[in-house]
Amino acid sequence: MSLTEIRVIRPGDNTSLAKIIRNSLEEFGANHPGTVYYDDSTDHLFELFRHPGSVYFVAEYDQQVAGGAGIFPTEGLPEGCVELVKMYLKPEARGQRIGQALISQCLDWAREQGHKQVYLESMPELSKAVSVYEKFGFRYLEGPMGKTGHSGCQIWMLIDL
C-alpha cells in the first residue's frame, strides 16, 4: 500500500471516516463513553472542520480513504494552542508512515497559522499511536487542557512548535 495523497476533507468523506474512527476504537477496546466514539460530530467531520481555525486532512491510498487527522481550536485552550484531533487509520494503513505524514501535515499547518503549541488527548489502549506522538516530541501532561468533553481520555500530551 502506498500513500496516494493527503488532502483536505470533502463532504463525501464523512461516512468512511466515521467508520474508520469507530472501528479503530472497537479494535483496541477503547470504544467507551467519554470518547469520540460517542461524539455526534464523528458522523459530521466535514461540517465540524468548517469551523474557523480548523482543518482536517484525509490520507488516501489507491483512491480510498485510509484515515485522517485534524487541528481544532478547542475551547479553553491557552492562546496560541490548538488540538490534534481524530487521528485514526484503517488497520492496513498503519505501519506505512501514513500516520506520521498526517501528523506532520497537521503540525506544519498549525505552525503556518502562527500557533505555538499543539495539545492532544489519547488513551492507554492506543499505545502505538502514543509512541508515535512521543517520537514527534509530544510530552506528557499531568491533566487535561481545554474543554474537549472527552472524559474517557487518560493521556494528555503537548508539543511546542
CNS distance restraints for C-alpha pairs under 8 A (distance, minus, plus):
assign (resid   1 and name CA) (resid  61 and name CA) 6.80 0.50 0.50
assign (resid   1 and name CA) (resid  62 and name CA) 7.77 0.50 0.50
assign (resid   1 and name CA) (resid  92 and name CA) 7.92 0.50 0.50
assign (resid   1 and name CA) (resid  93 and name CA) 7.39 0.50 0.50
assign (resid   1 and name CA) (resid  96 and name CA) 7.63 0.50 0.50
assign (resid   2 and name CA) (resid  61 and name CA) 5.85 0.50 0.50
assign (resid   2 and name CA) (resid  62 and name CA) 7.52 0.50 0.50
assign (resid   2 and name CA) (resid  96 and name CA) 7.60 0.50 0.50
assign (resid   3 and name CA) (resid  59 and name CA) 7.12 0.50 0.50
assign (resid   3 and name CA) (resid  60 and name CA) 6.08 0.50 0.50
assign (resid   3 and name CA) (resid  61 and name CA) 4.66 0.50 0.50
assign (resid   3 and name CA) (resid  62 and name CA) 7.60 0.50 0.50
assign (resid   3 and name CA) (resid  98 and name CA) 6.75 0.50 0.50
assign (resid   4 and name CA) (resid  59 and name CA) 7.55 0.50 0.50
assign (resid   4 and name CA) (resid  60 and name CA) 5.36 0.50 0.50
assign (resid   4 and name CA) (resid  61 and name CA) 4.49 0.50 0.50
assign (resid   4 and name CA) (resid  62 and name CA) 6.16 0.50 0.50
assign (resid   4 and name CA) (resid  63 and name CA) 7.00 0.50 0.50
assign (resid   5 and name CA) (resid  59 and name CA) 5.92 0.50 0.50
assign (resid   5 and name CA) (resid  60 and name CA) 5.38 0.50 0.50
assign (resid   5 and name CA) (resid  61 and name CA) 6.90 0.50 0.50
assign (resid   6 and name CA) (resid  57 and name CA) 6.31 0.50 0.50
assign (resid   6 and name CA) (resid  58 and name CA) 5.51 0.50 0.50
assign (resid   6 and name CA) (resid  59 and name CA) 4.49 0.50 0.50
assign (resid   6 and name CA) (resid  60 and name CA) 6.32 0.50 0.50
assign (resid   6 and name CA) (resid 102 and name CA) 7.38 0.50 0.50
assign (resid   7 and name CA) (resid  57 and name CA) 5.42 0.50 0.50
assign (resid   7 and name CA) (resid  58 and name CA) 5.33 0.50 0.50
assign (resid   7 and name CA) (resid  59 and name CA) 6.62 0.50 0.50
assign (resid   8 and name CA) (resid  55 and name CA) 7.20 0.50 0.50
assign (resid   8 and name CA) (resid  56 and name CA) 5.81 0.50 0.50
assign (resid   8 and name CA) (resid  57 and name CA) 4.56 0.50 0.50
assign (resid   8 and name CA) (resid  58 and name CA) 5.91 0.50 0.50
assign (resid   9 and name CA) (resid  13 and name CA) 6.53 0.50 0.50
assign (resid   9 and name CA) (resid  46 and name CA) 6.11 0.50 0.50
assign (resid   9 and name CA) (resid  56 and name CA) 5.69 0.50 0.50
assign (resid   9 and name CA) (resid  57 and name CA) 5.71 0.50 0.50
assign (resid   9 and name CA) (resid  58 and name CA) 5.70 0.50 0.50
assign (resid  10 and name CA) (resid  14 and name CA) 7.80 0.50 0.50
assign (resid  10 and name CA) (resid  46 and name CA) 6.20 0.50 0.50
assign (resid  11 and name CA) (resid  46 and name CA) 5.42 0.50 0.50
assign (resid  11 and name CA) (resid  47 and name CA) 7.77 0.50 0.50
assign (resid  13 and name CA) (resid  17 and name CA) 6.06 0.50 0.50
assign (resid  13 and name CA) (resid  46 and name CA) 7.41 0.50 0.50
assign (resid  13 and name CA) (resid  65 and name CA) 7.56 0.50 0.50
assign (resid  14 and name CA) (resid  18 and name CA) 6.08 0.50 0.50
assign (resid  14 and name CA) (resid  42 and name CA) 7.95 0.50 0.50
assign (resid  14 and name CA) (resid  43 and name CA) 5.93 0.50 0.50
assign (resid  14 and name CA) (resid  44 and name CA) 5.78 0.50 0.50
assign (resid  14 and name CA) (resid  45 and name CA) 5.84 0.50 0.50
assign (resid  14 and name CA) (resid  46 and name CA) 6.36 0.50 0.50
assign (resid  15 and name CA) (resid  19 and name CA) 6.24 0.50 0.50
assign (resid  15 and name CA) (resid  43 and name CA) 6.58 0.50 0.50
assign (resid  16 and name CA) (resid  20 and name CA) 6.26 0.50 0.50
assign (resid  16 and name CA) (resid  65 and name CA) 6.82 0.50 0.50
assign (resid  17 and name CA) (resid  21 and name CA) 6.11 0.50 0.50
assign (resid  17 and name CA) (resid  42 and name CA) 7.93 0.50 0.50
assign (resid  17 and name CA) (resid  43 and name CA) 7.92 0.50 0.50
assign (resid  17 and name CA) (resid  45 and name CA) 7.97 0.50 0.50
assign (resid  17 and name CA) (resid  65 and name CA) 7.49 0.50 0.50
assign (resid  17 and name CA) (resid  67 and name CA) 6.38 0.50 0.50
assign (resid  17 and name CA) (resid  68 and name CA) 7.34 0.50 0.50
assign (resid  18 and name CA) (resid  22 and name CA) 6.12 0.50 0.50
assign (resid  18 and name CA) (resid  42 and name CA) 5.53 0.50 0.50
assign (resid  18 and name CA) (resid  43 and name CA) 5.36 0.50 0.50
assign (resid  19 and name CA) (resid  23 and name CA) 5.81 0.50 0.50
assign (resid  20 and name CA) (resid  24 and name CA) 5.96 0.50 0.50
assign (resid  20 and name CA) (resid  67 and name CA) 6.68 0.50 0.50
assign (resid  20 and name CA) (resid  88 and name CA) 6.79 0.50 0.50
assign (resid  20 and name CA) (resid  89 and name CA) 6.47 0.50 0.50
assign (resid  20 and name CA) (resid  90 and name CA) 5.84 0.50 0.50
assign (resid  21 and name CA) (resid  25 and name CA) 6.36 0.50 0.50
assign (resid  21 and name CA) (resid  37 and name CA) 7.19 0.50 0.50
assign (resid  21 and name CA) (resid  42 and name CA) 7.82 0.50 0.50
assign (resid  21 and name CA) (resid  86 and name CA) 7.43 0.50 0.50
assign (resid  21 and name CA) (resid  88 and name CA) 5.72 0.50 0.50
assign (resid  21 and name CA) (resid  89 and name CA) 7.48 0.50 0.50
assign (resid  22 and name CA) (resid  26 and name CA) 6.17 0.50 0.50
assign (resid  22 and name CA) (resid  31 and name CA) 7.23 0.50 0.50
assign (resid  22 and name CA) (resid  37 and name CA) 5.56 0.50 0.50
assign (resid  23 and name CA) (resid  27 and name CA) 5.99 0.50 0.50
assign (resid  24 and name CA) (resid  28 and name CA) 6.42 0.50 0.50
assign (resid  24 and name CA) (resid  88 and name CA) 7.03 0.50 0.50
assign (resid  24 and name CA) (resid  89 and name CA) 7.40 0.50 0.50
assign (resid  24 and name CA) (resid  90 and name CA) 7.16 0.50 0.50
assign (resid  24 and name CA) (resid  91 and name CA) 7.72 0.50 0.50
assign (resid  25 and name CA) (resid  29 and name CA) 6.00 0.50 0.50
assign (resid  25 and name CA) (resid  30 and name CA) 4.74 0.50 0.50
assign (resid  25 and name CA) (resid  31 and name CA) 4.89 0.50 0.50
assign (resid  25 and name CA) (resid  37 and name CA) 6.99 0.50 0.50
assign (resid  26 and name CA) (resid  30 and name CA) 6.01 0.50 0.50
assign (resid  26 and name CA) (resid  31 and name CA) 5.22 0.50 0.50
assign (resid  28 and name CA) (resid 125 and name CA) 5.86 0.50 0.50
assign (resid  28 and name CA) (resid 126 and name CA) 6.83 0.50 0.50
assign (resid  29 and name CA) (resid 125 and name CA) 6.82 0.50 0.50
assign (resid  30 and name CA) (resid 123 and name CA) 7.48 0.50 0.50
assign (resid  30 and name CA) (resid 125 and name CA) 6.10 0.50 0.50
assign (resid  30 and name CA) (resid 126 and name CA) 7.79 0.50 0.50
assign (resid  31 and name CA) (resid  35 and name CA) 7.04 0.50 0.50
assign (resid  31 and name CA) (resid  37 and name CA) 5.71 0.50 0.50
assign (resid  32 and name CA) (resid  37 and name CA) 7.10 0.50 0.50
assign (resid  32 and name CA) (resid  38 and name CA) 7.89 0.50 0.50
assign (resid  32 and name CA) (resid 152 and name CA) 6.95 0.50 0.50
assign (resid  33 and name CA) (resid  37 and name CA) 7.43 0.50 0.50
assign (resid  33 and name CA) (resid  38 and name CA) 6.45 0.50 0.50
assign (resid  33 and name CA) (resid 151 and name CA) 7.94 0.50 0.50
assign (resid  33 and name CA) (resid 152 and name CA) 6.24 0.50 0.50
assign (resid  34 and name CA) (resid  38 and name CA) 7.14 0.50 0.50
assign (resid  34 and name CA) (resid 149 and name CA) 6.90 0.50 0.50
assign (resid  34 and name CA) (resid 150 and name CA) 4.59 0.50 0.50
assign (resid  34 and name CA) (resid 151 and name CA) 4.70 0.50 0.50
assign (resid  34 and name CA) (resid 152 and name CA) 4.21 0.50 0.50
assign (resid  34 and name CA) (resid 153 and name CA) 7.25 0.50 0.50
assign (resid  35 and name CA) (resid  39 and name CA) 7.03 0.50 0.50
assign (resid  35 and name CA) (resid 150 and name CA) 5.15 0.50 0.50
assign (resid  35 and name CA) (resid 151 and name CA) 7.02 0.50 0.50
assign (resid  35 and name CA) (resid 152 and name CA) 5.34 0.50 0.50
assign (resid  35 and name CA) (resid 153 and name CA) 6.79 0.50 0.50
assign (resid  36 and name CA) (resid  42 and name CA) 6.52 0.50 0.50
assign (resid  36 and name CA) (resid  86 and name CA) 7.61 0.50 0.50
assign (resid  36 and name CA) (resid 150 and name CA) 7.24 0.50 0.50
assign (resid  37 and name CA) (resid  42 and name CA) 7.27 0.50 0.50
assign (resid  38 and name CA) (resid  42 and name CA) 7.74 0.50 0.50
assign (resid  39 and name CA) (resid  43 and name CA) 7.91 0.50 0.50
assign (resid  40 and name CA) (resid  44 and name CA) 7.19 0.50 0.50
assign (resid  41 and name CA) (resid  45 and name CA) 5.96 0.50 0.50
assign (resid  41 and name CA) (resid  48 and name CA) 6.48 0.50 0.50
assign (resid  44 and name CA) (resid  48 and name CA) 6.22 0.50 0.50
assign (resid  45 and name CA) (resid  49 and name CA) 6.00 0.50 0.50
assign (resid  46 and name CA) (resid  50 and name CA) 6.60 0.50 0.50
assign (resid  46 and name CA) (resid  56 and name CA) 7.98 0.50 0.50
assign (resid  47 and name CA) (resid  51 and name CA) 7.70 0.50 0.50
assign (resid  49 and name CA) (resid  54 and name CA) 5.56 0.50 0.50
assign (resid  49 and name CA) (resid  55 and name CA) 5.58 0.50 0.50
assign (resid  49 and name CA) (resid  56 and name CA) 6.20 0.50 0.50
assign (resid  49 and name CA) (resid  72 and name CA) 7.60 0.50 0.50
assign (resid  50 and name CA) (resid  54 and name CA) 6.88 0.50 0.50
assign (resid  50 and name CA) (resid  55 and name CA) 7.51 0.50 0.50
assign (resid  53 and name CA) (resid  72 and name CA) 6.70 0.50 0.50
assign (resid  53 and name CA) (resid  73 and name CA) 6.14 0.50 0.50
assign (resid  54 and name CA) (resid  70 and name CA) 7.32 0.50 0.50
assign (resid  54 and name CA) (resid  71 and name CA) 5.39 0.50 0.50
assign (resid  54 and name CA) (resid  72 and name CA) 4.58 0.50 0.50
assign (resid  54 and name CA) (resid  73 and name CA) 6.31 0.50 0.50
assign (resid  55 and name CA) (resid  70 and name CA) 5.50 0.50 0.50
assign (resid  55 and name CA) (resid  71 and name CA) 5.40 0.50 0.50
assign (resid  55 and name CA) (resid  72 and name CA) 6.79 0.50 0.50
assign (resid  56 and name CA) (resid  68 and name CA) 6.99 0.50 0.50
assign (resid  56 and name CA) (resid  69 and name CA) 5.72 0.50 0.50
assign (resid  56 and name CA) (resid  70 and name CA) 3.96 0.50 0.50
assign (resid  56 and name CA) (resid  71 and name CA) 6.40 0.50 0.50
assign (resid  57 and name CA) (resid  68 and name CA) 5.45 0.50 0.50
assign (resid  57 and name CA) (resid  69 and name CA) 5.51 0.50 0.50
assign (resid  57 and name CA) (resid  70 and name CA) 5.93 0.50 0.50
assign (resid  57 and name CA) (resid 102 and name CA) 6.89 0.50 0.50
assign (resid  57 and name CA) (resid 105 and name CA) 7.75 0.50 0.50
assign (resid  57 and name CA) (resid 106 and name CA) 7.52 0.50 0.50
assign (resid  58 and name CA) (resid  65 and name CA) 6.84 0.50 0.50
assign (resid  58 and name CA) (resid  66 and name CA) 7.47 0.50 0.50
assign (resid  58 and name CA) (resid  67 and name CA) 5.88 0.50 0.50
assign (resid  58 and name CA) (resid  68 and name CA) 4.31 0.50 0.50
assign (resid  58 and name CA) (resid  69 and name CA) 6.80 0.50 0.50
assign (resid  58 and name CA) (resid 102 and name CA) 7.80 0.50 0.50
assign (resid  59 and name CA) (resid  65 and name CA) 6.04 0.50 0.50
assign (resid  59 and name CA) (resid  66 and name CA) 5.43 0.50 0.50
assign (resid  59 and name CA) (resid  67 and name CA) 5.48 0.50 0.50
assign (resid  59 and name CA) (resid  68 and name CA) 5.69 0.50 0.50
assign (resid  59 and name CA) (resid  98 and name CA) 7.16 0.50 0.50
assign (resid  59 and name CA) (resid 102 and name CA) 7.13 0.50 0.50
assign (resid  60 and name CA) (resid  64 and name CA) 5.22 0.50 0.50
assign (resid  60 and name CA) (resid  65 and name CA) 4.59 0.50 0.50
assign (resid  60 and name CA) (resid  66 and name CA) 5.18 0.50 0.50
assign (resid  60 and name CA) (resid  67 and name CA) 7.34 0.50 0.50
assign (resid  61 and name CA) (resid  65 and name CA) 6.68 0.50 0.50
assign (resid  61 and name CA) (resid  66 and name CA) 6.32 0.50 0.50
assign (resid  66 and name CA) (resid  89 and name CA) 5.75 0.50 0.50
assign (resid  66 and name CA) (resid  90 and name CA) 5.52 0.50 0.50
assign (resid  66 and name CA) (resid  93 and name CA) 6.03 0.50 0.50
assign (resid  67 and name CA) (resid  87 and name CA) 7.48 0.50 0.50
assign (resid  67 and name CA) (resid  88 and name CA) 5.48 0.50 0.50
assign (resid  67 and name CA) (resid  89 and name CA) 4.17 0.50 0.50
assign (resid  67 and name CA) (resid  90 and name CA) 6.08 0.50 0.50
assign (resid  67 and name CA) (resid  93 and name CA) 7.84 0.50 0.50
assign (resid  68 and name CA) (resid  86 and name CA) 7.10 0.50 0.50
assign (resid  68 and name CA) (resid  87 and name CA) 5.60 0.50 0.50
assign (resid  68 and name CA) (resid  88 and name CA) 5.79 0.50 0.50
assign (resid  68 and name CA) (resid  89 and name CA) 6.58 0.50 0.50
assign (resid  68 and name CA) (resid 102 and name CA) 6.78 0.50 0.50
assign (resid  69 and name CA) (resid  84 and name CA) 7.13 0.50 0.50
assign (resid  69 and name CA) (resid  85 and name CA) 6.04 0.50 0.50
assign (resid  69 and name CA) (resid  86 and name CA) 5.32 0.50 0.50
assign (resid  69 and name CA) (resid  87 and name CA) 4.08 0.50 0.50
assign (resid  69 and name CA) (resid  88 and name CA) 6.68 0.50 0.50
assign (resid  69 and name CA) (resid 102 and name CA) 6.16 0.50 0.50
assign (resid  69 and name CA) (resid 103 and name CA) 7.00 0.50 0.50
assign (resid  69 and name CA) (resid 106 and name CA) 7.21 0.50 0.50
assign (resid  70 and name CA) (resid  84 and name CA) 5.68 0.50 0.50
assign (resid  70 and name CA) (resid  85 and name CA) 5.11 0.50 0.50
assign (resid  70 and name CA) (resid  86 and name CA) 6.26 0.50 0.50
assign (resid  70 and name CA) (resid  87 and name CA) 6.86 0.50 0.50
assign (resid  70 and name CA) (resid 106 and name CA) 6.31 0.50 0.50
assign (resid  71 and name CA) (resid  82 and name CA) 6.49 0.50 0.50
assign (resid  71 and name CA) (resid  83 and name CA) 5.47 0.50 0.50
assign (resid  71 and name CA) (resid  84 and name CA) 4.73 0.50 0.50
assign (resid  71 and name CA) (resid  85 and name CA) 5.92 0.50 0.50
assign (resid  71 and name CA) (resid 106 and name CA) 6.23 0.50 0.50
assign (resid  71 and name CA) (resid 110 and name CA) 7.19 0.50 0.50
assign (resid  72 and name CA) (resid  82 and name CA) 5.72 0.50 0.50
assign (resid  72 and name CA) (resid  83 and name CA) 5.19 0.50 0.50
assign (resid  72 and name CA) (resid  84 and name CA) 6.61 0.50 0.50
assign (resid  72 and name CA) (resid  85 and name CA) 6.80 0.50 0.50
assign (resid  73 and name CA) (resid  77 and name CA) 7.57 0.50 0.50
assign (resid  73 and name CA) (resid  81 and name CA) 7.38 0.50 0.50
assign (resid  73 and name CA) (resid  82 and name CA) 4.71 0.50 0.50
assign (resid  73 and name CA) (resid  83 and name CA) 6.21 0.50 0.50
assign (resid  74 and name CA) (resid  82 and name CA) 6.29 0.50 0.50
assign (resid  74 and name CA) (resid  83 and name CA) 6.22 0.50 0.50
assign (resid  74 and name CA) (resid 146 and name CA) 6.43 0.50 0.50
assign (resid  74 and name CA) (resid 147 and name CA) 6.69 0.50 0.50
assign (resid  74 and name CA) (resid 148 and name CA) 6.54 0.50 0.50
assign (resid  75 and name CA) (resid 146 and name CA) 5.77 0.50 0.50
assign (resid  75 and name CA) (resid 147 and name CA) 5.51 0.50 0.50
assign (resid  75 and name CA) (resid 148 and name CA) 7.34 0.50 0.50
assign (resid  76 and name CA) (resid 145 and name CA) 7.20 0.50 0.50
assign (resid  76 and name CA) (resid 146 and name CA) 3.99 0.50 0.50
assign (resid  76 and name CA) (resid 147 and name CA) 5.49 0.50 0.50
assign (resid  77 and name CA) (resid  81 and name CA) 6.01 0.50 0.50
assign (resid  77 and name CA) (resid  82 and name CA) 6.88 0.50 0.50
assign (resid  77 and name CA) (resid 145 and name CA) 6.10 0.50 0.50
assign (resid  77 and name CA) (resid 146 and name CA) 4.44 0.50 0.50
assign (resid  77 and name CA) (resid 147 and name CA) 7.54 0.50 0.50
assign (resid  78 and name CA) (resid 146 and name CA) 7.81 0.50 0.50
assign (resid  80 and name CA) (resid 114 and name CA) 7.24 0.50 0.50
assign (resid  80 and name CA) (resid 115 and name CA) 4.54 0.50 0.50
assign (resid  80 and name CA) (resid 116 and name CA) 5.21 0.50 0.50
assign (resid  80 and name CA) (resid 117 and name CA) 6.35 0.50 0.50
assign (resid  81 and name CA) (resid 115 and name CA) 5.84 0.50 0.50
assign (resid  81 and name CA) (resid 116 and name CA) 6.03 0.50 0.50
assign (resid  81 and name CA) (resid 117 and name CA) 4.61 0.50 0.50
assign (resid  81 and name CA) (resid 118 and name CA) 5.49 0.50 0.50
assign (resid  81 and name CA) (resid 119 and name CA) 6.95 0.50 0.50
assign (resid  82 and name CA) (resid 110 and name CA) 7.52 0.50 0.50
assign (resid  82 and name CA) (resid 115 and name CA) 7.12 0.50 0.50
assign (resid  82 and name CA) (resid 117 and name CA) 6.57 0.50 0.50
assign (resid  82 and name CA) (resid 118 and name CA) 5.04 0.50 0.50
assign (resid  82 and name CA) (resid 119 and name CA) 6.15 0.50 0.50
assign (resid  83 and name CA) (resid 118 and name CA) 5.33 0.50 0.50
assign (resid  83 and name CA) (resid 119 and name CA) 4.61 0.50 0.50
assign (resid  83 and name CA) (resid 120 and name CA) 5.49 0.50 0.50
assign (resid  84 and name CA) (resid 106 and name CA) 7.35 0.50 0.50
assign (resid  84 and name CA) (resid 118 and name CA) 6.39 0.50 0.50
assign (resid  84 and name CA) (resid 119 and name CA) 6.10 0.50 0.50
assign (resid  84 and name CA) (resid 120 and name CA) 5.22 0.50 0.50
assign (resid  85 and name CA) (resid 120 and name CA) 6.72 0.50 0.50
assign (resid  85 and name CA) (resid 121 and name CA) 7.92 0.50 0.50
assign (resid  87 and name CA) (resid  99 and name CA) 7.83 0.50 0.50
assign (resid  88 and name CA) (resid  99 and name CA) 7.91 0.50 0.50
assign (resid  89 and name CA) (resid  93 and name CA) 5.99 0.50 0.50
assign (resid  89 and name CA) (resid  94 and name CA) 6.40 0.50 0.50
assign (resid  89 and name CA) (resid  99 and name CA) 7.18 0.50 0.50
assign (resid  90 and name CA) (resid  94 and name CA) 6.79 0.50 0.50
assign (resid  93 and name CA) (resid  98 and name CA) 6.60 0.50 0.50
assign (resid  94 and name CA) (resid  98 and name CA) 6.92 0.50 0.50
assign (resid  94 and name CA) (resid  99 and name CA) 7.00 0.50 0.50
assign (resid  95 and name CA) (resid  99 and name CA) 7.97 0.50 0.50
assign (resid  97 and name CA) (resid 101 and name CA) 6.23 0.50 0.50
assign (resid  98 and name CA) (resid 102 and name CA) 6.25 0.50 0.50
assign (resid  99 and name CA) (resid 103 and name CA) 6.17 0.50 0.50
assign (resid 100 and name CA) (resid 104 and name CA) 6.02 0.50 0.50
assign (resid 100 and name CA) (resid 132 and name CA) 7.47 0.50 0.50
assign (resid 101 and name CA) (resid 105 and name CA) 6.13 0.50 0.50
assign (resid 102 and name CA) (resid 106 and name CA) 6.21 0.50 0.50
assign (resid 103 and name CA) (resid 107 and name CA) 6.11 0.50 0.50
assign (resid 104 and name CA) (resid 108 and name CA) 5.96 0.50 0.50
assign (resid 105 and name CA) (resid 109 and name CA) 6.10 0.50 0.50
assign (resid 106 and name CA) (resid 110 and name CA) 6.19 0.50 0.50
assign (resid 107 and name CA) (resid 111 and name CA) 6.10 0.50 0.50
assign (resid 107 and name CA) (resid 118 and name CA) 7.50 0.50 0.50
assign (resid 107 and name CA) (resid 161 and name CA) 7.62 0.50 0.50
assign (resid 108 and name CA) (resid 112 and name CA) 6.08 0.50 0.50
assign (resid 109 and name CA) (resid 113 and name CA) 6.23 0.50 0.50
assign (resid 110 and name CA) (resid 114 and name CA) 6.56 0.50 0.50
assign (resid 110 and name CA) (resid 115 and name CA) 5.47 0.50 0.50
assign (resid 110 and name CA) (resid 116 and name CA) 7.96 0.50 0.50
assign (resid 110 and name CA) (resid 118 and name CA) 7.67 0.50 0.50
assign (resid 111 and name CA) (resid 115 and name CA) 5.28 0.50 0.50
assign (resid 111 and name CA) (resid 116 and name CA) 6.79 0.50 0.50
assign (resid 111 and name CA) (resid 161 and name CA) 6.37 0.50 0.50
assign (resid 115 and name CA) (resid 161 and name CA) 7.38 0.50 0.50
assign (resid 116 and name CA) (resid 160 and name CA) 5.88 0.50 0.50
assign (resid 116 and name CA) (resid 161 and name CA) 5.10 0.50 0.50
assign (resid 117 and name CA) (resid 158 and name CA) 6.82 0.50 0.50
assign (resid 117 and name CA) (resid 159 and name CA) 5.54 0.50 0.50
assign (resid 117 and name CA) (resid 160 and name CA) 4.49 0.50 0.50
assign (resid 117 and name CA) (resid 161 and name CA) 5.45 0.50 0.50
assign (resid 118 and name CA) (resid 158 and name CA) 5.67 0.50 0.50
assign (resid 118 and name CA) (resid 159 and name CA) 5.38 0.50 0.50
assign (resid 118 and name CA) (resid 160 and name CA) 6.69 0.50 0.50
assign (resid 118 and name CA) (resid 161 and name CA) 7.39 0.50 0.50
assign (resid 119 and name CA) (resid 145 and name CA) 7.82 0.50 0.50
assign (resid 119 and name CA) (resid 156 and name CA) 7.42 0.50 0.50
assign (resid 119 and name CA) (resid 157 and name CA) 5.73 0.50 0.50
assign (resid 119 and name CA) (resid 158 and name CA) 4.40 0.50 0.50
assign (resid 119 and name CA) (resid 159 and name CA) 6.59 0.50 0.50
assign (resid 120 and name CA) (resid 156 and name CA) 5.88 0.50 0.50
assign (resid 120 and name CA) (resid 157 and name CA) 5.31 0.50 0.50
assign (resid 120 and name CA) (resid 158 and name CA) 6.40 0.50 0.50
assign (resid 121 and name CA) (resid 144 and name CA) 7.67 0.50 0.50
assign (resid 121 and name CA) (resid 153 and name CA) 6.08 0.50 0.50
assign (resid 121 and name CA) (resid 154 and name CA) 7.37 0.50 0.50
assign (resid 121 and name CA) (resid 155 and name CA) 5.55 0.50 0.50
assign (resid 121 and name CA) (resid 156 and name CA) 4.61 0.50 0.50
assign (resid 121 and name CA) (resid 157 and name CA) 6.38 0.50 0.50
assign (resid 122 and name CA) (resid 126 and name CA) 6.90 0.50 0.50
assign (resid 122 and name CA) (resid 130 and name CA) 7.24 0.50 0.50
assign (resid 122 and name CA) (resid 153 and name CA) 5.33 0.50 0.50
assign (resid 122 and name CA) (resid 154 and name CA) 6.50 0.50 0.50
assign (resid 122 and name CA) (resid 155 and name CA) 4.95 0.50 0.50
assign (resid 122 and name CA) (resid 156 and name CA) 6.47 0.50 0.50
assign (resid 123 and name CA) (resid 127 and name CA) 7.29 0.50 0.50
assign (resid 123 and name CA) (resid 152 and name CA) 7.65 0.50 0.50
assign (resid 123 and name CA) (resid 153 and name CA) 5.10 0.50 0.50
assign (resid 123 and name CA) (resid 154 and name CA) 5.44 0.50 0.50
assign (resid 123 and name CA) (resid 155 and name CA) 5.45 0.50 0.50
assign (resid 124 and name CA) (resid 154 and name CA) 7.19 0.50 0.50
assign (resid 124 and name CA) (resid 155 and name CA) 7.00 0.50 0.50
assign (resid 126 and name CA) (resid 130 and name CA) 6.39 0.50 0.50
assign (resid 127 and name CA) (resid 131 and name CA) 6.17 0.50 0.50
assign (resid 128 and name CA) (resid 132 and name CA) 6.59 0.50 0.50
assign (resid 129 and name CA) (resid 133 and name CA) 6.41 0.50 0.50
assign (resid 130 and name CA) (resid 134 and name CA) 6.28 0.50 0.50
assign (resid 131 and name CA) (resid 135 and name CA) 6.40 0.50 0.50
assign (resid 132 and name CA) (resid 136 and name CA) 6.53 0.50 0.50
assign (resid 133 and name CA) (resid 137 and name CA) 6.59 0.50 0.50
assign (resid 133 and name CA) (resid 138 and name CA) 5.53 0.50 0.50
assign (resid 134 and name CA) (resid 138 and name CA) 5.04 0.50 0.50
assign (resid 134 and name CA) (resid 139 and name CA) 6.62 0.50 0.50
assign (resid 137 and name CA) (resid 159 and name CA) 6.18 0.50 0.50
assign (resid 138 and name CA) (resid 157 and name CA) 5.71 0.50 0.50
assign (resid 138 and name CA) (resid 158 and name CA) 5.10 0.50 0.50
assign (resid 138 and name CA) (resid 159 and name CA) 4.48 0.50 0.50
assign (resid 138 and name CA) (resid 160 and name CA) 7.91 0.50 0.50
assign (resid 139 and name CA) (resid 157 and name CA) 5.23 0.50 0.50
assign (resid 139 and name CA) (resid 158 and name CA) 5.41 0.50 0.50
assign (resid 139 and name CA) (resid 159 and name CA) 6.31 0.50 0.50
assign (resid 140 and name CA) (resid 155 and name CA) 7.36 0.50 0.50
assign (resid 140 and name CA) (resid 156 and name CA) 5.92 0.50 0.50
assign (resid 140 and name CA) (resid 157 and name CA) 4.49 0.50 0.50
assign (resid 140 and name CA) (resid 158 and name CA) 6.63 0.50 0.50
assign (resid 141 and name CA) (resid 155 and name CA) 7.67 0.50 0.50
assign (resid 141 and name CA) (resid 156 and name CA) 5.32 0.50 0.50
assign (resid 141 and name CA) (resid 157 and name CA) 5.40 0.50 0.50
assign (resid 141 and name CA) (resid 158 and name CA) 7.02 0.50 0.50
assign (resid 142 and name CA) (resid 156 and name CA) 7.14 0.50 0.50
assign (resid 143 and name CA) (resid 155 and name CA) 7.83 0.50 0.50
assign (resid 143 and name CA) (resid 156 and name CA) 6.28 0.50 0.50
assign (resid 144 and name CA) (resid 156 and name CA) 5.77 0.50 0.50
assign (resid 145 and name CA) (resid 156 and name CA) 7.90 0.50 0.50
